[in-house]
Amino acid sequence: MENSPFSSDLDPSLPEDTARQEPTADAPATSSAEASVAEPLASRTDFTELTTRVGAIRRELAKIIVGQQDLAELLLTALLADGHVLLEGVPGVAKTLTAKLLSRTLDVPFSRLQFTPDLMPSDVLGTSVFRPQRGEFEFRPGPIFASVVLIDEINRAPAKTQSALFEVMEERHVTQDGTTYAMPEPFLVLATQNPIEQEGTYRLPEAQLDRFLFKLHVGYPTMEEEVRILLGHHSGFGGTTTDAVQPVLTAAQLAEMRQLVRRQHVEPKLLEYIARLVGQTRAHKGLYLGASPRASIALLNGAKALGALRGRDFVTPEDIQYLAPAVLRHRIQLTPEREMEGGTPDDIVKQIIQQLEVPR
């Protein structure tokens, strides 16, 4: 194993303790994960149809998006894992366009919200309107009531509006005047944000960040990709219209695919590997906030979806390592000292992965 200059940051005693932890009320999904581990090998599932459907989505996205293969794979992984996604990048790198195109490949209701500093919670969730004819209030659902919700520039709204998303993103319902209104199935939030250094942006609360399965960085294109973008614009195809992209997946088909993902085979030693990896974030000297059991569950669900996406009926350590930065980077916080040294959450995650023994 490669030595790390930050080996003293890790707690060598934590992995074994973490691996032996009993399930808690904060991690209700552990029992279902253990059920998938115990599943007989003879009942493993063929993912040919799933990969065919995913391939159709990829082809639709490629009609407009140049490059960004890793981004597309991670978005599709989140879709199969039934998790929300936060896309971060500077203006102009196609965050919103990519989210719109993904939603267009699904034959489900779509809604878009532009977050602004004056946006109110009722503008998102809905409000009760008095009906004088009946002498009672009637709930008028807001734009959040859609299967795919695109929230553009989510970090431009104040904390009061951000908090309105807590319940709906986690519980998949809205409570208004004592009445609970369920969200449609599927329900997926795709949010974009600019880096917090950008003018007029707010830092998202930790509780809200924890509700996103992945935080994905959308970077600049390579020179070759940018030339292809320019050629498209020069030839009269601007690349910003979604008309060329057609729906290729229904809500019922997506539900079937997600059911297959839940049946993925996971070895017990990989559950321990996830627990050790996430547990080390709570003891790392470069972090003052580690990841919670919700991160462990997210990493497990994401790895199962990624394995299915790649045509396998089982999870590998490489699936876990590949997804760890996307799952953890928004759930951990650096100490001021490590931040002043120029460290990043991704650096810490990579150090932890390098330090841990990989199960085989």
HUGIBEL-V706200 format. One record per residue. N is the residue number from 1. RES is the residue in one letter. PSI is psi in radians with two decimals (none if undefined). OMEGA is omega as a letter, one per 40 degrees, with the letter a starting at -180 (* if undefined). BURIAL is 1 if it has 24 or more other C-alpha atoms within 12 Angstrom, else 0. Layout:
N;RES;PSI;OMEGA;BURIAL, N;RES;PSI;OMEGA;BURIAL
//
This chain:
1;M;2.43;a;0, 2;E;2.37;i;0, 3;N;2.56;i;0, 4;S;2.45;i;0, 5;P;-0.17;a;0, 6;F;0.48;a;0, 7;S;-0.49;a;0, 8;S;-0.21;i;0, 9;D;-0.38;a;1, 10;L;2.64;i;1, 11;D;1.85;a;1, 12;P;-0.32;a;0, 13;S;-0.23;a;0, 14;L;-0.72;a;1, 15;P;-0.82;a;1, 16;E;-0.73;i;0, 17;D;-0.75;a;0, 18;T;-0.70;a;1, 19;A;-0.44;a;1, 20;R;0.02;a;0, 21;Q;2.43;i;0, 22;E;2.68;i;0, 23;P;2.52;i;0, 24;T;3.01;i;0, 25;A;-0.37;i;0, 26;D;-0.21;a;0, 27;A;1.14;a;0, 28;P;-0.34;a;0, 29;A;-0.09;a;0, 30;T;-0.69;a;1, 31;S;-0.70;i;0, 32;S;-0.59;i;0, 33;A;-0.72;i;1, 34;E;-0.56;i;1, 35;A;-0.69;i;0, 36;S;-0.51;i;1, 37;V;-0.71;a;1, 38;A;-0.05;a;0, 39;E;2.30;a;0, 40;P;2.52;a;0, 41;L;-0.51;a;0, 42;A;-0.36;a;0, 43;S;0.13;i;0, 44;R;2.66;a;0, 45;T;2.58;i;1, 46;D;2.16;a;0, 47;F;0.35;a;1, 48;T;-0.82;a;0, 49;E;-0.66;i;0, 50;L;-0.83;a;1, 51;T;-0.53;i;1, 52;T;-0.77;i;0, 53;R;-0.70;i;1, 54;V;-0.68;i;1, 55;G;-0.63;i;0, 56;A;-0.68;i;0, 57;I;-0.75;i;1, 58;R;-0.76;a;1, 59;R;-0.65;i;1, 60;E;-0.76;i;1, 61;L;-0.66;a;1, 62;A;-0.25;i;1, 63;K;-0.50;a;1, 64;I;-0.80;a;1, 65;I;2.28;i;1, 66;V;2.17;a;1, 67;G;-2.53;i;1, 68;Q;0.65;a;1, 69;Q;-0.72;i;0, 70;D;-0.71;i;0, 71;L;-0.78;i;1, 72;A;-0.72;a;1, 73;E;-0.72;a;1, 74;L;-0.63;i;1, 75;L;-0.75;i;1, 76;L;-0.61;i;1, 77;T;-0.79;i;1, 78;A;-0.66;i;1, 79;L;-0.78;i;1, 80;L;-0.54;a;1, 81;A;-0.03;i;1, 82;D;0.85;a;1, 83;G;2.65;i;1, 84;H;2.74;a;1, 85;V;2.37;i;1, 86;L;2.12;i;1, 87;L;2.16;a;1, 88;E;2.37;i;1, 89;G;2.85;i;1, 90;V;2.80;i;0, 91;P;2.46;i;0, 92;G;0.16;a;0, 93;V;0.35;i;1, 94;A;0.54;i;1, 95;K;-0.94;a;1, 96;T;-0.73;a;1, 97;L;-0.76;a;1, 98;T;-0.76;i;1, 99;A;-0.71;i;1, 100;K;-0.73;a;1, 101;L;-0.71;i;1, 102;L;-0.76;i;1, 103;S;-0.56;a;1, 104;R;-0.44;i;1, 105;T;-0.19;i;1, 106;L;2.33;a;1, 107;D;1.15;a;1, 108;V;2.81;i;1, 109;P;2.43;a;1, 110;F;2.51;i;1, 111;S;2.56;i;1, 112;R;2.39;i;1, 113;L;2.25;i;1, 114;Q;1.93;a;1, 115;F;2.35;i;1, 116;T;2.86;a;1, 117;P;-0.43;a;0, 118;D;0.17;a;0, 119;L;2.36;a;0, 120;M;2.72;i;1, 121;P;-0.66;i;1, 122;S;-0.44;i;1, 123;D;-0.35;a;1, 124;V;-0.90;a;1, 125;L;-0.57;a;1, 126;G;3.10;a;0, 127;T;2.81;i;0, 128;S;2.27;a;0, 129;V;2.31;a;0, 130;F;2.27;i;0, 131;R;1.76;a;0, 132;P;-0.51;i;0, 133;Q;-0.62;a;0, 134;R;-0.16;i;0, 135;G;0.57;a;0, 136;E;2.88;i;0, 137;F;2.53;i;0, 138;E;2.33;a;0, 139;F;2.22;i;0, 140;R;1.87;a;0, 141;P;2.53;i;1, 142;G;-3.11;a;1, 143;P;-0.18;i;1, 144;I;-0.32;a;1, 145;F;1.33;i;1, 146;A;2.85;a;1, 147;S;-0.69;i;1, 148;V;2.10;a;1, 149;V;2.09;i;1, 150;L;2.05;i;1, 151;I;1.90;a;1, 152;D;2.29;i;1, 153;E;1.02;a;1, 154;I;-0.49;a;1, 155;N;0.30;i;1, 156;R;-0.05;i;1, 157;A;2.60;a;1, 158;P;3.00;a;1, 159;A;-0.62;a;1, 160;K;-0.72;i;0, 161;T;-0.65;i;1, 162;Q;-0.71;a;1, 163;S;-0.37;i;1, 164;A;-0.34;a;1, 165;L;-0.23;a;1, 166;F;-0.96;a;1, 167;E;-0.81;a;0, 168;V;-0.61;a;1, 169;M;-0.58;a;1, 170;E;-0.84;a;1, 171;E;-0.23;a;0, 172;R;0.62;i;1, 173;H;2.90;i;1, 174;V;2.33;i;1, 175;T;2.13;a;1, 176;Q;2.12;i;1, 177;D;0.71;i;0, 178;G;-0.04;i;0, 179;T;2.41;a;0, 180;T;2.29;i;0, 181;Y;2.08;a;0, 182;A;2.59;i;1, 183;M;2.73;i;1, 184;P;2.86;i;0, 185;E;2.27;e;1, 186;P;2.94;i;1, 187;F;2.02;a;1, 188;L;2.20;i;1, 189;V;2.13;i;1, 190;L;1.96;a;1, 191;A;2.47;i;1, 192;T;2.63;i;1, 193;Q;2.65;i;1, 194;N;2.74;i;1, 195;P;2.56;a;1, 196;I;-0.27;i;0, 197;E;-0.27;a;0, 198;Q;2.54;a;0, 199;E;2.43;i;0, 200;G;0.37;i;0, 201;T;2.71;i;0, 202;Y;2.65;i;1, 203;R;2.28;i;1, 204;L;2.48;i;1, 205;P;2.58;i;1, 206;E;-0.67;a;0, 207;A;-0.60;i;1, 208;Q;-0.72;i;1, 209;L;-0.65;a;1, 210;D;-0.30;a;1, 211;R;-0.13;i;1, 212;F;2.26;i;1, 213;L;-0.85;a;1, 214;F;2.59;i;1, 215;K;2.08;a;1, 216;L;2.35;i;1, 217;H;2.22;i;1, 218;V;1.91;a;1, 219;G;-3.09;i;0, 220;Y;2.64;i;0, 221;P;2.80;i;0, 222;T;2.95;i;0, 223;M;-0.72;i;0, 224;E;-0.71;i;0, 225;E;-0.67;i;0, 226;E;-0.60;i;0, 227;V;-0.72;i;0, 228;R;-0.66;i;0, 229;I;-0.77;i;1, 230;L;-0.70;i;0, 231;L;-0.69;i;0, 232;G;-0.76;i;0, 233;H;-0.68;a;0, 234;H;-0.58;a;0, 235;S;0.02;i;0, 236;G;-0.06;i;0, 237;F;1.83;a;0, 238;G;-0.38;i;0, 239;G;0.13;a;1, 240;T;-0.04;i;1, 241;T;2.54;i;0, 242;T;0.06;a;1, 243;D;-0.53;a;0, 244;A;-0.29;a;0, 245;V;2.26;a;1, 246;Q;2.61;i;1, 247;P;2.32;a;1, 248;V;0.03;a;1, 249;L;2.25;i;1, 250;T;2.93;i;0, 251;A;-0.69;i;1, 252;A;-0.71;i;0, 253;Q;-0.71;i;1, 254;L;-0.70;i;1, 255;A;-0.70;i;0, 256;E;-0.75;a;0, 257;M;-0.72;i;1, 258;R;-0.60;i;1, 259;Q;-0.66;i;0, 260;L;-0.71;a;1, 261;V;-0.69;a;1, 262;R;-0.38;a;1, 263;R;0.12;i;1, 264;Q;2.51;i;1, 265;H;2.28;i;1, 266;V;2.15;i;1, 267;E;2.51;i;1, 268;P;-0.62;a;1, 269;K;-0.41;i;0, 270;L;-0.55;i;1, 271;L;-0.72;i;1, 272;E;-0.65;i;1, 273;Y;-0.76;i;1, 274;I;-0.79;a;1, 275;A;-0.71;i;1, 276;R;-0.75;a;1, 277;L;-0.88;a;1, 278;V;-0.66;a;1, 279;G;-0.58;i;1, 280;Q;-0.40;i;1, 281;T;-0.40;a;1, 282;R;-0.25;a;1, 283;A;-0.06;a;1, 284;H;2.30;a;1, 285;K;-0.29;i;1, 286;G;0.00;a;1, 287;L;2.44;i;1, 288;Y;-0.11;i;0, 289;L;2.03;i;1, 290;G;3.14;a;1, 291;A;2.60;a;1, 292;S;3.03;i;1, 293;P;-0.43;i;1, 294;R;-0.58;i;1, 295;A;-0.68;i;1, 296;S;-0.77;i;1, 297;I;-0.73;i;1, 298;A;-0.71;a;1, 299;L;-0.69;i;1, 300;L;-0.88;a;1, 301;N;-0.71;i;1, 302;G;-0.72;a;1, 303;A;-0.67;i;1, 304;K;-0.73;i;1, 305;A;-0.71;a;1, 306;L;-0.72;i;1, 307;G;-0.77;i;1, 308;A;-0.71;i;1, 309;L;-0.60;a;1, 310;R;0.22;i;1, 311;G;0.32;a;1, 312;R;2.69;i;1, 313;D;0.36;a;1, 314;F;2.84;a;1, 315;V;2.50;i;1, 316;T;2.82;i;1, 317;P;-0.56;i;1, 318;E;-0.58;i;0, 319;D;-0.79;a;1, 320;I;-0.78;a;1, 321;Q;-0.68;a;1, 322;Y;-0.67;a;1, 323;L;-0.29;a;1, 324;A;-0.80;i;1, 325;P;-0.75;a;1, 326;A;-0.57;a;1, 327;V;-0.60;a;1, 328;L;-0.41;a;1, 329;R;-0.49;i;1, 330;H;-0.01;a;1, 331;R;-0.11;i;1, 332;I;2.68;i;1, 333;Q;2.36;a;1, 334;L;2.67;i;1, 335;T;2.71;i;0, 336;P;-0.63;a;0, 337;E;-0.80;a;0, 338;R;-0.59;i;0, 339;E;-0.70;i;0, 340;M;-0.46;i;0, 341;E;-0.07;i;0, 342;G;0.24;i;0, 343;G;2.83;i;0, 344;T;2.78;i;1, 345;P;-0.65;i;1, 346;D;-0.64;i;1, 347;D;-0.77;a;1, 348;I;-0.79;a;1, 349;V;-0.74;i;1, 350;K;-0.66;i;1, 351;Q;-0.78;a;1, 352;I;-0.76;i;1, 353;I;-0.72;i;1, 354;Q;-0.54;a;0, 355;Q;-0.52;a;1, 356;L;2.51;i;1, 357;E;2.33;a;0, 358;V;2.16;i;0, 359;P;2.44;i;0, 360;R;none;*;0
//
